[in-house]
Amino acid sequence: MATCLICSIPIKARTIHSSAAVSCSSIAAQSQSAKQNLLTLISDQYRGLKTQKDPIKRASIIRAIDELAELGKGTITTDASLSATWRLLWTTEKEQLFIVEKAPLFGTKAGDVLQVIDVENKTLNNVITFPPHGVFFVRSTIEIATSQRVNFRFTSAVLRGNNWKIPLPPFGQGWFETVYLDDEIRVVKDIREDYLVVDRAPYEWKE
């Protein structure tokens, strides 16, 4: 006959187990609420272009990021789950936003802005697409520093069109911390105190 294992667990142990389950459930609910708040705040910000001219909105978004970061404190975000093609939703990075904003001056427009991370092979590629054929491609190597921090070093860059390309020199190194990561989004703070919110792209980028 099968034994009811839960009946053999002391009442005190069962109480602790129940409290832990409630606590985990509560944290998950808080994370989901904070995540939805952040996504709502950035939904009309054109990847951060509008935020540049609205310091009040910027402050509210950063507060939402800080709330998520607090809930994600202590989690591991530099394991295999970091490997993915990530698509830009919002950022404060001036260089990326400048390229996105000025692309129409060159007779094109910015498409998806991507980060392609491969933890196992220690690579990170930043990609700004200009449909139908253009791309700005920056390669870097990465090293895992802590449970949330990744060090990176740029190794090469190229601006490429349909039948042409312009190589550019590598231009720096630094680190970023993934302060929140789940199956849908990733939230990042970097060495320059810039912020990045990305989601998992619905496709895998191939060079």
trRosetta pair geometry for C-beta under 8 A, 3 or more apart (Angstrom, degrees):
i j d omega theta_ij theta_ji phi_ij phi_ji
3 7 8.0 -123 169 49 78 109
3 8 7.2 16 157 -24 117 130
4 7 4.3 54 104 1 110 116
4 8 7.4 152 97 -14 66 84
5 8 5.8 -63 -160 34 43 107
5 9 7.0 48 147 -31 71 98
6 9 5.6 -45 -156 17 44 116
6 14 7.0 81 -169 -109 87 121
9 13 5.1 -114 176 85 97 121
9 14 5.0 118 112 -61 118 94
9 17 7.7 -14 163 2 152 144
10 13 4.7 89 63 8 86 104
10 14 7.0 -155 93 -7 44 87
11 14 5.7 -58 -149 37 32 113
11 15 6.4 36 153 -24 66 105
12 15 5.7 -54 -153 31 31 114
12 16 6.7 30 151 -18 64 103
13 16 5.7 -53 -151 34 35 110
13 17 6.3 34 152 -18 67 106
14 17 5.6 -54 -148 37 32 113
14 18 6.2 34 153 -20 65 107
15 18 5.7 -56 -149 36 29 112
15 19 6.4 30 153 -20 64 105
16 19 5.7 -55 -149 35 31 111
16 20 6.4 32 153 -20 65 104
17 20 5.8 -54 -150 34 31 112
17 21 6.5 31 152 -19 64 105
18 21 5.7 -54 -151 34 32 112
18 22 6.5 32 152 -18 65 105
19 22 5.7 -54 -150 36 33 111
19 23 6.2 35 151 -22 66 106
20 23 5.5 -54 -148 35 32 114
20 24 6.4 32 154 -18 66 104
21 24 5.8 -52 -147 36 31 109
21 25 6.3 31 153 -18 63 109
22 25 5.6 -58 -149 39 30 113
22 26 6.2 33 152 -24 65 107
23 26 5.6 -54 -148 33 30 113
23 27 6.5 28 155 -17 65 104
24 27 5.9 -54 -148 36 31 109
24 28 6.3 32 153 -19 64 107
25 28 5.7 -55 -149 36 30 113
25 29 6.4 31 153 -19 64 106
26 29 5.7 -55 -149 36 31 111
26 30 6.4 31 152 -19 65 105
27 30 5.6 -53 -147 37 33 112
27 31 6.2 35 153 -21 66 105
27 71 6.5 154 -166 -158 87 98
28 31 5.7 -53 -147 35 30 112
28 32 6.4 30 155 -19 63 106
29 32 5.8 -54 -148 36 30 111
29 33 6.4 30 154 -18 64 108
30 33 5.7 -58 -149 38 30 111
30 34 6.1 26 156 -16 67 109
30 71 5.8 -167 112 -113 110 135
31 34 5.8 -57 -143 40 29 107
31 35 6.0 32 156 -21 65 109
31 68 7.0 81 -143 -134 72 76
31 71 4.9 174 -89 146 84 146
31 72 7.4 96 -120 -61 117 79
31 180 7.8 168 -152 -146 104 120
31 182 7.6 130 151 -61 129 138
32 35 5.7 -53 -144 36 28 114
32 36 6.3 27 157 -18 63 107
33 36 5.9 -56 -148 36 28 109
33 37 6.4 32 152 -22 62 106
34 37 5.6 -52 -150 34 32 116
34 38 6.5 33 153 -19 64 104
34 64 6.7 161 -172 -165 80 76
34 67 4.7 -150 -141 120 128 114
34 68 4.9 172 132 -77 125 75
34 71 6.0 169 33 -1 156 148
35 38 5.8 -56 -153 35 31 110
35 39 6.4 26 154 -15 66 107
35 68 6.3 91 -77 -107 65 122
35 180 7.5 -172 -92 158 97 145
35 182 7.3 -29 -101 17 154 142
35 185 6.7 156 -154 46 114 135
36 39 5.7 -54 -144 39 33 110
36 40 6.2 37 155 -22 65 106
37 40 5.8 -56 -150 34 28 112
37 41 6.5 29 153 -21 63 107
37 64 5.3 -153 114 -133 104 121
37 67 7.7 -4 73 73 137 146
38 41 5.7 -57 -150 34 31 112
38 42 6.5 8 162 -2 67 110
38 61 7.0 86 -143 -151 76 71
38 64 4.1 161 -89 144 80 127
38 65 6.4 98 -120 -69 129 58
38 67 8.0 -163 -56 61 107 107
38 68 6.2 -17 -37 -35 147 135
38 187 7.3 -31 165 -93 164 138
38 197 6.8 -173 154 -117 120 148
39 42 6.3 -66 -143 46 29 97
39 43 6.2 55 155 -60 64 97
39 89 7.6 -47 -126 169 77 153
39 185 7.4 -140 -76 -59 110 159
39 197 8.0 -175 -92 167 63 143
40 43 5.7 -34 -149 -8 29 123
41 45 7.7 17 137 -30 62 129
41 57 7.4 162 -176 -168 96 85
41 60 6.0 -155 -142 118 136 104
41 61 5.0 174 132 -96 133 79
41 64 5.6 -179 14 -4 153 161
42 45 4.9 -68 -156 23 58 128
42 48 7.8 -17 -148 -71 105 67
42 51 7.8 -22 -123 -56 78 133
42 61 6.0 84 -69 -127 90 125
42 89 6.0 79 123 139 137 103
42 90 3.9 -81 -158 -49 137 153
42 197 6.0 177 2 60 176 151
44 50 7.1 -27 125 43 72 159
45 48 5.8 32 137 -80 114 28
45 49 7.1 156 158 45 67 59
45 50 4.7 -133 -148 53 58 106
45 51 4.9 24 -161 -39 126 99
45 57 7.2 170 -102 149 117 136
45 61 7.7 20 -60 -77 164 149
45 90 5.7 45 79 -117 130 115
46 49 4.2 -46 100 41 114 110
46 50 5.2 103 30 -15 105 97
47 88 5.7 47 -143 132 114 112
47 89 6.8 -163 -115 155 67 22
47 90 5.8 -166 -155 -100 37 43
47 91 6.6 -4 167 21 80 84
47 97 7.0 177 112 -107 100 83
47 100 6.1 -99 84 174 144 170
47 113 7.0 93 -152 24 146 135
48 51 4.9 -56 -154 37 57 121
48 52 6.7 74 150 -38 77 88
48 90 4.9 123 -58 -162 89 66
48 91 4.7 -84 -26 60 157 51
48 92 6.0 -151 -157 -77 137 37
48 93 7.7 73 96 37 166 62
48 97 5.4 -95 94 -92 111 125
49 52 6.2 -43 -166 9 33 114
49 97 5.8 163 -85 -159 68 107
49 100 6.8 -123 -64 101 116 121
49 101 5.8 140 -119 -81 121 106
50 53 6.5 -72 -169 43 43 96
50 54 6.2 8 148 4 77 125
50 57 7.4 -23 122 89 95 160
51 54 5.7 -84 -139 55 36 97
51 57 5.5 -127 -123 104 74 113
51 58 4.9 111 180 -81 99 84
51 61 6.6 -30 -127 8 137 152
51 90 7.2 74 -13 -162 147 108
51 92 7.1 -88 108 -95 131 77
52 58 7.8 78 -87 -71 21 128
52 92 7.9 141 -85 -139 76 67
52 94 7.9 99 -113 -109 125 79
52 97 6.6 146 -53 153 134 158
54 57 3.9 24 122 23 121 117
54 58 6.3 152 95 -21 68 85
55 58 5.3 -51 -143 36 36 117
55 59 6.3 39 158 -22 67 102
56 59 5.9 -52 -151 33 30 111
56 60 6.6 27 151 -17 62 106
57 60 5.7 -57 -150 36 34 110
57 61 6.4 33 153 -19 67 105
58 61 5.8 -57 -150 36 31 110
58 62 6.3 26 155 -16 66 108
58 92 7.2 82 -145 -101 114 117
59 62 5.8 -56 -146 39 31 109
59 63 6.4 36 153 -22 64 104
60 63 5.6 -49 -149 33 33 115
60 64 6.6 35 150 -19 62 103
61 64 5.6 -54 -154 35 34 113
61 65 6.5 36 148 -19 66 103
61 90 7.2 -119 -165 147 145 149
61 195 7.7 166 126 94 108 154
62 65 5.3 -48 -147 35 38 114
62 66 6.3 42 152 -21 66 102
62 195 6.5 -162 -105 -33 83 158
63 66 5.6 -51 -148 35 32 113
63 67 6.5 37 151 -23 63 102
64 67 5.6 -49 -151 31 33 115
64 68 6.7 31 151 -14 63 103
65 68 5.8 -56 -152 38 34 109
65 69 6.2 37 150 -22 67 107
65 179 7.2 79 172 75 89 139
65 180 7.9 -146 -155 8 66 127
65 187 5.7 -176 -139 -178 92 133
65 189 7.4 126 153 -63 132 105
65 195 5.8 -60 -110 -146 173 142
65 197 7.5 -123 -96 -68 111 109
66 69 5.4 -52 -143 36 33 115
66 70 6.4 38 155 -23 64 101
67 70 5.9 -50 -152 30 30 112
67 71 6.7 25 151 -12 62 106
68 71 5.7 -59 -152 40 35 109
68 72 6.0 20 154 -9 69 114
68 179 6.8 104 106 115 91 103
68 180 4.3 -34 150 -55 113 156
68 187 5.6 65 103 40 142 163
69 72 5.7 -65 -141 48 30 103
69 73 6.8 61 152 -59 62 81
69 179 3.7 -23 -114 165 95 133
69 180 6.1 -104 -81 -37 49 98
69 187 7.1 -118 -66 106 82 127
69 189 7.3 12 -95 -13 143 129
70 73 5.7 -19 -158 -22 34 116
71 180 7.3 39 74 -104 94 114
72 75 5.0 -72 -171 25 74 126
72 77 7.3 32 171 -51 126 131
72 179 5.6 123 77 156 132 60
72 180 4.2 -162 -34 -96 156 70
72 181 7.2 109 -146 16 141 63
72 187 7.9 164 8 56 158 114
74 147 7.7 2 -168 104 31 151
75 147 7.4 177 107 149 33 119
75 148 7.5 79 78 -78 66 107
75 181 7.3 -159 117 44 129 93
76 79 5.4 45 139 -19 117 112
76 147 4.6 -89 -110 -163 69 100
76 148 7.5 -140 -137 -63 33 66
77 81 7.3 -83 -146 82 49 111
77 82 6.3 94 158 -75 63 106
77 147 7.0 81 24 148 65 70
77 148 5.0 43 41 -118 108 72
77 178 3.9 -141 133 94 135 115
77 179 7.5 -102 14 -49 165 5
77 180 7.5 154 -96 161 148 3
77 181 4.2 140 -133 3 107 135
77 186 7.6 132 -171 -139 122 100
78 82 5.6 1 -134 -28 33 150
78 119 7.0 140 172 -123 63 130
78 144 4.8 128 156 -136 132 109
78 145 7.9 -136 -120 41 167 57
78 146 7.3 130 1 89 151 44
78 147 6.1 -174 22 -174 110 28
78 148 6.3 -165 -29 -104 106 16
78 149 7.2 -27 -63 54 143 30
78 150 5.8 167 -122 -64 115 95
78 178 6.8 159 -66 33 70 119
79 82 6.5 138 62 -2 36 96
79 119 6.9 96 166 157 23 174
80 83 5.5 -39 -168 16 57 117
80 119 5.9 -139 -105 53 43 138
80 120 7.2 26 -110 -46 89 97
81 84 7.9 -8 170 -28 46 116
81 181 6.3 122 120 145 119 132
82 117 5.6 -69 142 120 87 142
82 119 5.3 93 70 -57 107 123
82 150 7.6 153 179 -57 159 142
82 178 6.5 -161 -112 -10 111 164
82 181 6.9 -54 -88 -132 72 156
82 186 7.6 90 -130 -117 69 145
83 117 5.5 -132 -116 107 43 84
83 118 5.3 50 -134 -123 106 40
83 119 4.7 -100 -57 5 101 91
83 120 6.8 7 -81 -1 149 87
84 116 7.9 -120 110 -138 36 50
84 117 6.3 13 42 52 54 94
84 200 5.3 -63 172 -125 145 93
84 201 7.5 160 155 26 95 81
85 114 5.8 -19 -173 -163 89 123
85 115 7.7 161 -158 82 44 45
85 116 5.1 -10 -108 -105 74 82
85 200 7.3 85 74 -163 62 62
85 201 4.3 -57 112 41 102 124
85 203 6.8 -44 81 96 152 53
85 204 5.2 165 -12 -131 135 46
85 205 4.6 146 -124 0 132 92
86 114 6.5 139 75 -160 51 64
86 115 4.4 -12 60 60 108 93
86 116 7.5 -168 22 -76 71 34
86 117 6.9 23 -4 2 113 106
86 186 5.9 -51 -126 35 139 129
86 198 3.9 53 167 141 111 142
86 199 7.0 155 -156 75 71 22
86 200 6.5 -52 -105 -100 61 42
86 201 6.5 174 -132 -20 8 92
87 112 5.4 -60 -135 -159 106 110
87 113 7.1 108 -162 70 59 54
87 114 5.7 -30 -98 -100 58 75
87 198 5.9 151 68 -163 34 89
87 199 5.6 -26 59 63 93 75
87 200 7.5 33 13 130 92 10
87 201 4.1 113 -37 -82 110 90
88 91 6.1 -47 -153 -22 114 116
88 96 7.2 -173 -115 167 159 143
88 112 7.4 150 31 -174 86 63
88 113 3.8 -8 14 80 135 107
88 114 7.1 -114 -13 -69 85 28
88 115 7.7 99 -58 -13 81 90
88 196 7.3 -76 -123 -159 85 94
88 197 7.9 86 -160 79 55 55
88 198 5.6 -47 -94 -103 36 89
89 185 7.4 -30 2 -130 147 113
89 197 4.7 -61 68 107 110 95
89 198 6.0 171 4 -108 88 28
89 199 5.7 72 -46 -13 121 95
90 195 7.8 -7 116 113 92 100
90 196 7.6 163 90 -154 57 36
90 197 4.5 15 53 45 93 112
91 96 5.7 16 83 73 150 139
91 97 6.6 -154 84 -52 100 99
91 194 6.8 25 -178 168 91 108
91 195 6.5 -175 -144 93 53 59
91 196 4.8 5 -108 -108 98 68
91 197 7.1 -157 -67 24 58 65
92 97 7.9 -38 -169 -27 22 136
92 194 4.8 -156 79 -148 96 77
92 195 5.0 60 8 38 111 81
92 196 7.9 -108 24 -61 69 55
93 96 4.4 50 97 19 114 111
93 97 6.4 157 87 -12 60 91
93 194 4.8 71 -76 180 73 148
93 196 6.8 16 -20 -78 118 98
94 97 5.8 -64 -144 44 31 108
94 98 6.0 38 157 -29 68 106
95 98 5.8 -51 -147 29 27 113
95 99 6.8 24 156 -15 61 104
96 99 6.0 -58 -155 35 32 108
96 100 6.4 29 152 -16 66 109
96 113 6.2 87 -167 -162 117 149
96 128 7.1 -180 -141 -80 81 127
97 100 5.5 -54 -145 39 35 113
97 101 6.0 32 157 -19 68 110
98 101 5.9 -60 -145 39 26 108
98 102 5.9 2 166 -2 65 117
99 102 6.4 -66 -133 47 23 95
99 103 6.5 50 162 -56 60 92
99 110 6.6 106 126 -89 82 132
99 128 5.6 7 123 179 141 172
99 136 6.6 -81 -162 25 151 161
100 103 6.3 -33 -156 -11 24 116
100 110 4.2 -78 -129 24 65 166
100 113 6.7 -50 -78 -55 118 136
100 128 7.3 -127 -70 -147 76 126
102 105 5.1 -31 -178 15 77 122
102 106 7.5 59 137 -9 81 97
103 106 6.2 -69 -165 40 45 102
103 108 5.3 -76 171 91 97 84
103 109 5.2 104 112 -138 126 27
103 110 4.4 176 -17 -40 158 80
103 130 6.1 -167 -151 -114 125 109
104 107 7.5 60 -170 -71 43 11
104 108 7.1 -137 -100 71 34 37
104 109 5.8 21 -75 -90 78 75
108 130 4.5 39 148 -176 144 114
108 131 7.6 165 -167 63 102 49
108 134 5.9 6 -156 23 167 150
109 130 7.0 154 73 -145 34 74
109 131 7.3 -17 68 46 85 89
110 113 6.7 7 169 -56 120 99
110 128 6.1 -48 -142 -177 105 104
110 129 7.2 105 -169 75 59 55
110 130 6.3 -50 -106 -93 43 73
111 128 7.9 138 55 174 68 57
111 129 3.8 -47 65 95 114 104
111 130 6.3 -176 2 -93 94 18
111 131 4.5 93 -61 -23 134 97
112 127 7.8 19 106 107 90 102
112 129 5.1 30 53 29 73 124
112 201 6.9 69 -169 -121 146 127
113 127 7.3 170 -157 92 42 58
113 128 5.1 -5 -114 -109 82 75
113 129 7.4 -145 -76 18 40 74
114 125 7.9 10 109 104 98 87
114 126 7.4 160 88 -158 57 42
114 127 4.2 -9 61 62 102 105
114 128 7.7 -175 24 -76 69 33
114 129 7.3 44 -1 -20 109 103
114 201 6.3 -5 -119 -52 110 147
114 205 5.4 124 144 -53 161 150
115 124 6.5 -14 -171 -168 95 95
115 125 7.3 156 -158 80 46 49
115 126 5.8 -18 -104 -102 72 65
115 127 7.6 -180 -80 22 25 79
115 198 6.3 -65 27 -103 114 169
116 123 7.8 -12 109 118 89 100
116 124 7.1 155 80 -157 54 45
116 125 4.4 -8 55 57 105 99
116 127 6.4 38 -10 -6 108 121
116 205 4.9 -106 -80 61 131 125
117 123 7.4 174 -148 94 40 59
117 124 5.1 -2 -105 -108 76 82
117 142 7.3 10 -144 0 93 160
118 121 4.3 1 122 44 124 103
118 122 7.3 -38 97 18 83 19
118 123 4.8 16 50 53 105 93
118 124 7.7 -160 27 -71 63 46
119 122 7.2 21 -175 -77 32 45
119 142 7.6 -70 -118 90 52 131
119 144 7.1 41 -153 -59 101 117
122 141 5.6 20 138 -165 99 82
122 142 5.3 -155 -167 62 65 71
122 143 6.7 20 -146 -79 117 52
123 139 7.1 -40 -159 -161 103 88
123 140 7.1 137 -161 82 57 54
123 141 6.3 -46 -102 -112 55 50
123 142 6.6 -174 -85 12 4 96
124 139 8.0 134 82 -166 50 44
124 140 4.6 -23 69 71 92 106
124 141 7.6 113 22 -154 81 5
124 142 4.9 77 -17 -42 111 123
124 150 7.7 112 -50 141 144 140
124 152 5.6 -49 43 -122 140 130
125 137 6.6 -13 -173 -166 109 85
125 138 6.8 156 -159 80 58 52
125 139 5.4 -21 -106 -106 86 59
125 140 7.1 178 -83 25 38 74
125 205 7.6 -141 87 103 124 136
125 207 7.4 -95 -172 -67 168 115
126 137 7.6 156 84 -156 57 37
126 138 4.3 -3 56 57 102 107
126 140 7.3 44 -8 -3 94 114
127 135 6.2 -24 -162 -166 92 109
127 136 7.2 151 -156 79 41 58
127 137 5.6 5 -109 -109 78 71
127 138 7.7 -153 -66 28 43 69
127 205 6.0 171 32 -164 163 158
128 135 6.9 153 80 -158 51 56
128 136 4.3 3 53 51 102 106
129 134 7.1 126 -174 90 50 67
129 135 5.3 -21 -112 -104 59 83
130 133 7.6 -23 90 72 82 45
130 134 3.1 -24 71 82 113 119
130 135 6.5 -154 23 -66 80 35
130 136 7.5 68 -17 -15 109 85
131 134 7.4 -65 -3 40 10 82
132 162 8.0 34 87 -81 88 108
133 161 5.9 59 110 -177 109 56
133 162 3.9 28 134 -78 163 80
134 159 7.9 -7 -165 -178 95 77
134 160 6.8 162 -150 91 51 57
134 161 5.2 -16 -98 -109 81 65
134 162 7.7 -49 -61 -36 62 66
135 159 7.8 -177 93 -151 46 43
135 160 5.2 -8 60 61 85 100
136 157 7.5 2 -179 -174 81 100
136 158 7.7 -175 -150 92 46 45
136 159 5.3 -11 -107 -107 78 75
136 160 7.7 172 -85 21 32 70
137 157 6.8 166 89 -153 53 55
137 158 5.2 -8 59 59 99 86
137 159 7.9 175 21 -84 71 29
137 160 6.6 4 5 7 115 117
137 207 6.9 83 -143 -125 149 106
138 154 6.1 -42 178 -136 107 109
138 156 7.5 -177 -150 95 49 46
138 157 4.5 -9 -106 -105 76 95
139 154 7.2 110 84 -159 51 62
139 155 5.0 -52 104 62 100 99
139 156 4.8 15 44 54 114 84
139 157 7.2 -157 19 -74 69 47
140 152 4.7 30 156 -178 139 108
140 153 5.9 161 -159 78 90 37
140 154 4.9 -52 -93 -97 96 44
140 155 5.9 153 -112 1 34 85
141 152 6.9 163 83 -151 43 62
141 153 5.4 -9 55 57 89 93
141 155 5.9 69 -16 -40 91 126
142 150 5.2 -7 -166 178 118 113
142 151 6.7 148 -157 81 60 52
142 152 4.9 -25 -99 -97 78 80
142 153 8.0 -179 -80 19 37 66
143 150 7.1 154 75 -163 40 65
143 151 4.7 -11 59 60 94 105
143 152 7.9 -175 21 -76 66 38
144 149 7.9 116 -169 89 53 58
144 150 6.0 -39 -107 -108 50 75
144 151 8.0 -142 -63 22 3 79
145 149 4.2 -48 70 102 115 104
145 150 6.4 176 9 -106 92 18
145 151 5.1 94 -49 -23 118 97
145 175 6.4 -17 2 -132 152 132
146 149 4.3 46 37 31 98 101
148 177 4.8 39 134 -159 101 92
148 178 5.7 -139 -161 59 78 66
148 179 6.5 57 -172 -91 136 45
149 175 5.5 11 -173 176 102 126
149 176 7.3 170 -146 89 61 32
149 177 4.9 -33 -91 -93 71 85
150 175 6.4 165 84 -154 43 76
150 176 5.8 -12 58 59 92 77
150 177 7.7 164 16 -89 69 36
150 178 7.4 39 -4 -13 111 98
151 173 7.3 18 178 176 89 103
151 174 7.5 -158 -148 114 62 28
151 175 4.8 -40 -99 -94 58 94
152 173 6.3 -169 99 -151 55 67
152 174 6.3 -7 58 63 87 62
152 175 6.8 148 13 -101 75 38
152 176 7.1 9 0 5 121 96
153 170 7.7 35 157 173 76 139
153 172 7.8 -148 -145 118 54 40
153 173 4.1 -12 -108 -107 72 110
154 157 7.0 -5 -178 -45 120 103
154 170 4.1 166 118 -162 94 95
154 171 5.7 -17 80 47 155 52
154 172 5.4 51 14 58 123 60
154 173 6.6 -136 11 -73 73 58
155 170 5.3 -62 -167 -91 8 142
156 167 7.2 -46 -170 -155 102 97
156 168 7.8 127 -180 71 59 63
156 170 5.6 -53 -70 -63 30 95
157 167 7.4 121 84 -168 56 54
157 168 4.1 -39 88 72 106 105
157 169 7.2 4 36 75 103 20
157 170 6.5 143 -11 -92 92 48
157 171 7.2 -15 -9 3 139 102
158 165 5.3 4 179 -178 116 114
158 166 6.7 156 -160 77 65 46
158 167 5.3 -33 -103 -106 88 53
158 168 6.4 -178 -87 15 31 83
159 165 6.8 161 85 -157 47 62
159 166 4.6 -6 58 55 99 101
159 168 6.5 63 -12 -25 92 119
160 164 7.2 -180 -151 98 53 51
160 165 4.1 -10 -107 -108 82 97
160 166 7.6 -158 -72 24 46 60
161 164 4.8 15 51 56 106 87
161 165 7.1 -164 24 -74 62 52
168 171 7.8 -32 141 -27 105 116
174 190 6.3 53 132 176 131 107
174 191 4.0 -129 -170 17 113 144
174 192 7.2 -28 -148 -25 157 88
175 190 6.8 170 97 -155 48 71
175 191 5.1 100 49 -58 71 107
176 188 5.1 6 174 -172 121 117
176 189 7.0 164 -160 86 74 34
176 190 4.1 -37 -103 -101 85 86
176 191 7.1 -85 -73 -17 53 75
176 196 7.6 -11 -154 26 139 130
177 188 6.7 152 79 -153 45 65
177 189 5.3 -13 59 62 98 83
177 190 7.3 179 17 -90 66 37
178 181 5.2 31 154 -51 124 117
178 186 5.6 -45 -144 -169 113 106
178 187 7.1 113 -162 70 62 47
178 188 5.5 -36 -99 -95 58 80
179 187 5.5 -58 63 99 89 96
179 188 6.9 151 9 -112 83 24
179 189 5.7 36 -24 4 126 104
180 185 7.4 11 113 104 104 96
180 186 7.0 168 92 -153 64 40
180 187 4.1 23 49 37 103 114
181 185 7.7 -143 -132 101 40 52
181 186 5.0 11 -109 -114 81 82
181 187 7.6 -140 -61 26 53 67
182 185 6.3 24 48 48 90 67
183 200 7.4 -54 162 -5 50 144
184 199 5.9 -29 164 -143 71 97
184 200 6.3 -114 -149 13 31 103
185 197 6.5 -7 -172 -172 120 85
185 198 6.7 155 -155 85 70 43
185 199 5.0 -44 -97 -99 74 71
185 200 7.6 -117 -76 -12 31 74
186 196 7.9 -2 107 111 90 96
186 197 7.6 168 84 -152 50 44
186 198 5.2 -11 57 63 95 93
186 199 7.7 167 16 -96 72 25
186 200 8.0 93 -14 -56 99 72
187 195 7.5 -13 -173 -169 83 96
187 196 7.3 163 -156 86 41 58
187 197 5.4 -6 -108 -106 76 76
188 195 6.7 150 84 -159 61 49
188 196 4.0 -8 58 58 112 103
188 197 7.6 -165 23 -71 76 35
188 198 7.4 18 -2 6 115 104
189 193 6.8 -9 -172 -135 98 44
189 194 7.4 161 -152 80 52 40
189 195 5.7 -21 -99 -101 69 72
189 196 7.9 -170 -71 22 28 77
190 193 7.2 -105 72 -30 60 13
190 194 5.1 -10 45 56 108 87
190 195 7.9 -165 8 -78 81 27
190 196 7.2 49 -25 -6 109 113
201 204 7.5 147 87 -81 112 29
201 205 7.1 48 71 -35 159 92
